[in-house]
Amino acid sequence: MKILAIDTSSKVCSVAIFEDNTPIIELHNDDEKTHSVKLMPMIDKAFKTTDLTLDDINLLSCCIGPGSFTGVRIGIATIKAFADVKNIYVVGISSLESLAYNVKDISSTSTLICSMIDAKNDNIYCGLYNFSNNICNELVKFAENINISIEKIKEILEKEHFENIVFVGDASAIYKDLLNTSFSSAIFASTENNIQKGSSIAFAGFSKYSQKCYGNSSTLSPIYLKKSQAERTLEEKIEISNMVLEDIEAISPIFNTEFDEFWNINNLKSDFSNSNSTYFVAKLDGEIVGFAGFLKICEEANIMNIVTKVNKRRLGIGSKLLEALILSAKEQNCTSITLEVNEHNKPAITLYEKYDFKRIGLRKKYYNNTDNAILMNLSR
């Protein structure tokens, strides 16, 4: 299997072509030109040097962030175009996971790998990983202040009983003295391994493919962790409030065309009227742009739906609704929150995993007697 892998998430633009886990060629460029200028010539050079074409590629592996907002978009757009034109499978790899692959040769089952990318102003992007049977397992990833991050890392290190910890990434070099003081078992990656590489994107891509974690171009979406200023400003305008019957009546005429055909307005009315249900609406400039609710059964909250208006998606509305559900469930003394999600709904799965929901099961042919449902759970 031949893999074309690219990483445009940092100041270094990287392209690699692999045969399974064996490198054929890898190119890097960190000059002053933008990635939009240098990426395509690098890919063209890689193909010409190896006497290969896009027709020879069986898998496209791409970094999906976090990192430079513009850089991540350039890489994803390029891979999506290749995938759609040639009908090639794609795999999206977090830049934090790719850094973990930079040090996989010095890790063991008792080693915690901490990938750290500088997010400026004493903030970092952080991902914690562990390798088992050559498979990279993600424990958690987040964007936080360095001091808060250290406390989170300590909790995981103690809870999982890892013997040592390896730090990798540009932020690990920036905060090396602080990390050395905070962790007695700290090991630091070499300078060359603190940079994201196309080769690691290829390694990770082949591993994901071997685990059948791949899809078409629609499965690729950016991971930012830290939102842009424009997105943060927009989210501040989103208002979450308890749903009232008038809200349902307001969206009834446009429900099937502007929300989600899967949900039926009559089912929503029935769920809303249940005395054990809790429902919220999201409004933007006075317009209802989303709703969500759960049904409380004993001490468990079962999320019934999280629906966003079709033309208002990817604005953070789903996140704010989910946060409201989680907070309300805790206030009602629920010990766990459960939900089902279509196995093909990658954006929703990514959202739930961001809030630490874990996969606990599978319901086969749950949706329209065709698509499987992944069961997920969040416990207190």
C-alpha positions in Angstrom: 0.0 0.0 0.0 1.4 3.4 -1.0 0.6 6.4 1.3 0.8 10.0 0.5 1.1 12.0 3.8 1.3 15.8 4.3 1.6 18.1 7.3 0.9 21.8 7.0 -0.1 22.5 10.6 3.2 24.2 11.6 5.8 26.5 10.0 7.3 23.4 8.4 5.6 22.0 5.4 6.2 18.3 5.1 5.4 15.7 2.4 6.1 12.0 2.5 5.4 8.9 0.4 5.5 5.5 2.1 5.1 1.9 1.1 3.2 0.6 4.2 5.6 1.5 7.0 8.6 2.0 4.8 9.6 5.5 3.6 10.1 6.1 -0.1 10.6 9.8 0.1 10.2 12.7 2.6 10.5 16.4 1.9 10.5 19.4 4.3 10.4 23.1 3.6 10.5 25.9 6.2 11.3 28.9 4.1 9.3 32.1 4.3 6.7 31.2 1.6 3.2 30.2 2.6 2.1 26.6 2.6 -0.4 27.4 -0.2 2.6 28.3 -2.4 5.0 25.5 -1.6 2.8 22.5 -0.9 1.8 21.5 -4.5 5.4 21.9 -5.9 6.6 19.7 -3.1 4.1 17.0 -3.9 4.9 17.3 -7.6 8.6 16.9 -6.8 8.0 13.9 -4.6 6.0 12.2 -7.4 8.6 13.0 -10.1 11.5 11.9 -7.9 9.9 8.5 -7.2 8.4 8.1 -10.7 5.0 7.8 -9.1 1.6 9.5 -9.7 -1.5 10.1 -7.7 -2.9 7.0 -9.5 -0.4 4.9 -7.5 -1.5 6.1 -4.1 -3.9 3.9 -2.1 -4.2 6.1 1.0 -4.1 9.8 1.8 -3.0 10.8 5.3 -3.3 14.4 6.5 -2.7 16.4 9.6 -5.9 17.9 10.9 -4.5 20.0 13.7 -4.3 21.6 16.1 -1.9 24.2 14.8 -2.0 27.1 12.3 -5.7 27.7 11.4 -4.7 28.6 7.8 -2.1 25.8 7.5 -4.5 23.1 8.6 -7.2 24.2 6.1 -4.7 24.2 3.2 -3.6 20.6 4.0 -7.2 19.3 4.4 -8.4 21.1 1.2 -5.6 19.6 -0.8 -6.2 16.1 0.4 -10.0 16.4 0.0 -9.5 17.4 -3.6 -7.2 14.5 -4.3 -9.6 12.1 -2.6 -12.6 13.3 -4.5 -10.9 13.3 -7.9 -9.3 9.8 -7.6 -11.7 8.2 -5.1 -8.9 7.4 -2.6 -9.5 6.7 1.1 -8.3 9.3 3.6 -7.2 9.3 7.3 -7.0 12.4 9.5 -4.2 12.5 12.1 -3.9 14.9 15.0 -0.7 16.9 15.0 -0.3 15.9 18.7 -0.6 12.2 17.8 1.9 12.6 15.0 4.4 14.0 17.5 3.8 10.9 19.6 4.9 8.8 16.7 8.2 10.8 16.5 9.2 9.1 19.8 7.4 5.7 19.5 10.8 3.9 19.4 11.7 5.0 22.9 8.3 4.3 24.4 6.9 1.2 26.2 3.6 0.2 27.8 4.7 1.9 31.0 5.6 5.2 29.2 3.2 8.2 29.0 3.9 10.3 26.0 3.0 14.0 26.3 2.9 16.0 23.0 3.0 19.7 23.5 2.6 22.5 20.9 3.0 26.1 21.8 -0.3 28.1 21.6 1.3 31.4 22.7 0.7 33.5 25.8 1.6 30.6 28.2 -1.0 28.3 26.6 -0.3 25.0 25.0 -2.0 22.3 22.9 -1.5 19.0 24.8 -2.1 15.4 24.0 -1.4 12.3 26.2 -0.6 9.0 24.5 0.6 5.5 25.2 1.8 2.8 22.8 0.6 -0.8 23.1 1.3 -3.4 20.5 2.5 -0.6 18.1 -0.9 1.1 18.4 -1.1 4.7 19.7 -3.8 5.1 22.3 -5.0 8.6 23.0 -5.9 9.3 26.7 -6.9 13.0 26.4 -6.1 16.2 24.5 -6.8 19.8 25.4 -5.7 23.4 25.1 -4.8 25.0 28.4 -2.5 27.3 30.3 0.8 25.6 30.9 0.4 25.5 34.7 -3.1 24.0 34.5 -1.8 21.6 31.9 0.9 20.3 34.3 -1.7 19.6 36.9 -3.8 17.6 34.4 -0.8 15.7 33.3 0.1 14.8 36.9 -3.4 13.5 37.5 -3.2 11.1 34.5 0.3 10.1 35.3 -0.7 9.1 38.9 -4.0 7.6 38.0 -2.7 5.3 35.2 0.5 4.4 37.1 3.0 5.2 34.3 6.6 4.8 35.3 8.0 7.6 33.2 6.9 10.4 30.9 8.3 11.5 27.5 7.8 15.2 26.4 7.8 16.0 22.7 6.9 19.1 20.7 8.1 22.7 20.6 6.4 23.6 23.8 8.3 20.9 25.7 11.5 22.7 24.8 10.1 26.1 25.7 8.9 24.9 29.2 11.7 22.4 29.7 12.9 23.8 33.0 9.4 24.0 34.5 8.6 20.5 33.3 11.9 19.2 34.8 10.9 20.7 38.1 7.4 19.3 38.0 8.2 15.7 36.9 11.1 13.7 38.3 10.8 11.0 35.6 10.8 13.5 32.7 12.5 12.5 29.4 12.7 15.0 26.6 12.7 14.3 22.8 15.6 15.4 20.7 15.3 18.7 18.8 14.6 17.1 15.5 11.7 15.1 17.0 10.0 18.2 18.3 8.9 19.1 14.8 5.8 17.6 13.1 6.8 15.3 10.2 5.1 13.9 7.1 6.7 10.5 8.0 4.9 10.4 11.3 1.6 11.3 9.6 2.3 8.3 7.2 3.1 5.9 10.1 0.0 7.0 12.0 -2.1 6.8 8.8 -1.0 3.2 8.1 -1.8 2.3 11.7 -5.3 3.8 11.5 -5.9 2.1 8.2 -4.9 -1.3 9.7 -7.5 -0.6 12.4 -10.1 0.2 9.7 -10.3 3.8 10.8 -10.5 5.5 7.5 -13.1 7.0 5.2 -13.9 9.4 2.3 -13.1 13.1 2.1 -16.2 14.0 4.1 -14.7 12.4 7.2 -11.9 15.0 7.3 -12.5 18.0 9.6 -10.0 20.2 11.5 -9.2 19.9 15.1 -8.4 23.3 16.6 -8.9 22.8 20.4 -8.4 26.5 20.7 -10.9 28.6 18.7 -10.1 31.6 16.7 -11.0 35.1 18.0 -13.8 35.3 15.4 -15.3 32.0 16.6 -15.0 33.0 20.2 -16.8 36.3 19.5 -19.6 34.5 17.7 -20.0 31.9 20.5 -20.5 34.7 23.0 -23.5 35.8 21.0 -25.1 32.3 21.2 -27.7 32.2 24.0 -28.8 29.0 25.7 -32.1 28.8 27.6 -34.7 26.3 28.7 -37.0 25.3 25.9 -40.7 26.4 26.1 -43.6 25.2 24.1 -43.6 28.4 22.1 -40.1 27.5 20.8 -41.4 24.3 19.3 -44.2 26.1 17.7 -41.8 28.6 16.2 -39.7 26.0 14.5 -42.5 23.6 13.4 -43.0 25.1 9.9 -39.4 24.9 9.0 -38.4 21.8 11.0 -37.9 19.2 8.3 -36.3 21.6 5.8 -33.9 23.6 8.1 -33.1 21.3 11.0 -32.8 17.5 10.6 -35.0 15.2 8.6 -34.2 12.4 11.0 -36.1 14.0 13.8 -39.9 14.3 13.8 -41.6 17.4 15.2 -44.2 15.3 16.9 -41.6 13.1 18.6 -39.9 16.3 19.8 -43.2 17.5 21.3 -43.7 14.2 23.0 -40.2 14.1 24.4 -40.5 17.7 25.6 -43.8 17.0 27.4 -42.3 14.2 29.4 -41.9 15.2 33.1 -38.5 13.6 33.3 -37.0 15.4 30.2 -34.9 18.5 30.1 -34.6 20.6 26.9 -32.6 23.6 25.9 -32.7 25.9 22.8 -29.8 27.9 21.3 -30.6 31.3 19.9 -28.4 33.5 17.7 -29.6 37.1 17.3 -33.0 36.0 18.5 -33.3 33.2 16.0 -33.6 29.5 17.2 -30.6 27.8 15.7 -30.5 24.5 17.7 -32.0 22.5 20.5 -31.0 19.5 22.7 -32.5 17.4 25.4 -32.1 14.4 27.7 -34.4 12.1 29.5 -33.6 11.2 33.1 -34.1 7.6 34.1 -33.1 6.9 37.8 -29.6 8.4 38.0 -28.8 8.3 34.3 -29.4 11.0 31.7 -30.0 9.7 28.2 -29.4 12.4 25.6 -32.2 12.2 23.1 -30.9 14.7 20.5 -28.6 17.5 19.8 -29.8 19.3 16.6 -28.4 22.4 14.9 -30.0 24.3 12.1 -28.4 23.1 8.8 -27.0 26.5 7.8 -25.7 27.3 11.2 -23.5 24.2 11.8 -19.8 24.4 12.8 -20.3 27.6 14.8 -20.0 26.0 18.2 -23.7 25.7 18.8 -23.6 21.9 19.4 -20.8 22.4 21.9 -22.7 25.0 23.9 -25.9 22.8 23.9 -23.9 19.8 25.1 -22.3 21.8 27.9 -25.7 22.8 29.0 -26.9 19.2 29.1 -23.9 18.0 31.0 -24.2 20.8 33.6 -28.0 20.2 34.0 -27.4 16.4 34.4 -24.9 17.1 37.2 -27.3 19.5 38.9 -29.9 16.8 38.8 -27.4 14.4 40.5 -27.1 12.1 37.4 -24.2 9.7 37.8 -23.8 9.1 34.1 -24.8 10.4 30.7 -25.4 8.1 27.7 -26.2 8.7 24.0 -26.3 6.9 20.7 -24.6 8.3 17.6 -24.4 7.1 14.0 -21.1 5.5 13.4 -20.7 7.6 10.2 -21.3 10.9 12.0 -17.6 11.8 12.5 -18.1 15.4 13.6 -20.6 14.4 16.3 -18.3 11.6 17.5 -15.4 14.0 17.7 -17.5 16.5 19.7 -18.5 13.8 22.2 -15.0 12.5 22.6 -13.8 16.1 23.2 -16.1 16.1 26.3 -14.7 12.7 27.4 -17.5 10.5 26.3 -16.3 6.9 25.9 -17.5 4.3 23.5 -19.1 1.4 25.4 -21.0 -0.5 22.8 -22.6 -0.9 19.4 -26.2 -1.2 18.3 -26.3 -2.8 14.8 -28.6 -1.4 12.1 -30.0 1.1 14.6 -30.6 3.9 12.1 -33.1 3.1 9.4 -32.2 -0.5 9.7 -28.9 0.2 8.0 -26.4 2.3 9.9 -24.9 1.1 13.3 -25.2 3.3 16.4 -22.2 3.8 18.7 -23.1 3.8 22.4 -21.2 6.4 24.4 -21.1 7.2 28.1 -19.8 10.0 30.3 -19.6 9.1 34.0 -19.0 11.4 37.0 
